[in-house]
């Protein structure tokens, strides 16, 4: 093998390693700007050109960088504008090597190319800005950015053009994926908001009916009050009914506000699930005893922590526990465990009560659906919303006459606060 051929082989291998290097950074979760900085470093290191700039602009992602860090955007914007203004006629050359393609977008422009070089306007802009090589960053068929390189001693060889083109194509792909993830997340948030608004709309109609009933009772008793004011028993009944109906309206409005409020701070707060359940059992002990039920907490090691504000967690567990206590059974168990390789915490609230029909199970999470006269029909929809908004799930399994199981999955917390204020990491021994 000749020396020149050997040198070319070494260079090609080096360029391949560089492409893998950028891919590894992307696999580690590096952001598009960080990947652009790495691409600039790679190009500067391998090609030793006058400068390297990377520019990208979209509603959800933008950066302008050079080898020194953040750069001014005017020059790259001018280049991108000239690129958009220099559409080639059909059938003209669309690559630096002169390959023809009617619809294939140009992947690289080299000012020195005799065939397939930039159009006159673009050539003038590249000359004015000292750009020798330009690789557009395509998202679909649209150029959203570019990588621009200055002059290089000895010029750019064919393998150099291929290397720059491949690296730029990789960077464009990473940027496209980041934009897609952003769009998916934004769509998910919009769907969640729309679901909540739809639920609130349905709840408002039900709430109007639920509030109207106590108001009708109050109006009726108020109309009768002048005629029966001297009746002490009537006044006592009127006072009791007024307070109870006002409390009912306040409860309904409070639960509606709770349902409409999104969960916040789930990533910053963590709580010991077992400790929370044990304290809840103490609070509900008297109510359970009155209903003839025994509360049992059964934690399975290791005991999980969850990423949720303690007050919201109590609200979820309280709603589920009250349903279990009122089921007519004599035992309510809280079975706590970890699942999904420790990434999720699970709690099953199990009773041996009367069970729930299939029809009721299909509607049980609908706002204002309830089978109990004193129920509001909001407790379970609120619990489901809280759980799902932090990436968890709430499921029901019940058979009439054989009891009910509510299964809650919650994201497990990695960071756990210690008694002395320190932070422990789950699964890691202290040193």
Secondary structure by P-SEA (a helix, b strand, c coil): ccaaaaaaaaaaaaaaaaaaaaaaaaaacccaaaaaaaaaaaaaaaccccbbbbbbbcccccccccccccccaaaaaaaaaaaaaccccccccccccccccccccccccccccccccccaaaaaaaaaacccbbbbbccccccccbbbbccccccccaaaaaaaaaaaaaaaaaaaaaaaaaaaaaaaaaaaaaaaaaaaaaaaaaaaaaaaaaaaaaaaaaaacccccccaaaaaaaaaaaaaaaaaaaaaaaaaaaaaccccccccccccaaaaaaaaaaaaaaaaaaacbbbbbbbccccccccccaaaaaaaaaaaaaaaaaccccbbbbbbbccccccbbbbbbccccccccaaaaaccccccccccccccccaaaaaaaaaaaaccbbbbbbccccbbbbbbbbbbbcccccccccccccccccc
